[in-house]
Amino acid sequence: MSSGDEALFLGLDAGTSGMRGVCVDQGGEIVAAAKTSFDDEQQARLPKVWRAGIARILDELASLVALDRIRGIAVDGQSGTG
């Protein structure tokens, strides 16, 4: 179980249908998660939509855990094939 001051690690994923964020503790246990969806395929290609999505995810995660506990960040993305 994660304590209130233990280091966390943030994973961000940008896919073709939306974005996801997850905070895990040192043992790999998920302690907080958030996601947002794109309205359509065109939105999935707009950097301003990605930035807004990340902001929403971080806001939601901040309501669940203290973001100053994050000690590392991993980012993954999937590009459309169409």
URMOZI-V899342 format. One record per residue. N is the residue number from 1. RES is the residue in three letters. OMEGA is omega in whole degrees, 0 to 359 (999 if undefined). Layout:
n | res | omega
N | RES | OMEGA
N | RES | OMEGA
This chain:
n | res | omega
1 | MET | 183
2 | SER | 176
3 | SER | 185
4 | GLY | 180
5 | ASP | 179
6 | GLU | 178
7 | ALA | 176
8 | LEU | 178
9 | PHE | 186
10 | LEU | 173
11 | GLY | 178
12 | LEU | 180
13 | ASP | 175
14 | ALA | 181
15 | GLY | 181
16 | THR | 181
17 | SER | 181
18 | GLY | 181
19 | MET | 179
20 | ARG | 175
21 | GLY | 180
22 | VAL | 172
23 | CYS | 177
24 | VAL | 176
25 | ASP | 184
26 | GLN | 177
27 | GLY | 180
28 | GLY | 179
29 | GLU | 178
30 | ILE | 178
31 | VAL | 177
32 | ALA | 179
33 | ALA | 178
34 | ALA | 177
35 | LYS | 175
36 | THR | 182
37 | SER | 172
38 | PHE | 179
39 | ASP | 181
40 | ASP | 182
41 | GLU | 179
42 | GLN | 179
43 | GLN | 182
44 | ALA | 183
45 | ARG | 186
46 | LEU | 179
47 | PRO | 180
48 | LYS | 177
49 | VAL | 177
50 | TRP | 180
51 | ARG | 179
52 | ALA | 178
53 | GLY | 178
54 | ILE | 179
55 | ALA | 179
56 | ARG | 180
57 | ILE | 180
58 | LEU | 176
59 | ASP | 181
60 | GLU | 179
61 | LEU | 180
62 | ALA | 177
63 | SER | 183
64 | LEU | 181
65 | VAL | 176
66 | ALA | 183
67 | LEU | 178
68 | ASP | 175
69 | ARG | 183
70 | ILE | 181
71 | ARG | 179
72 | GLY | 181
73 | ILE | 173
74 | ALA | 181
75 | VAL | 179
76 | ASP | 178
77 | GLY | 179
78 | GLN | 178
79 | SER | 176
80 | GLY | 180
81 | THR | 185
82 | GLY | 999
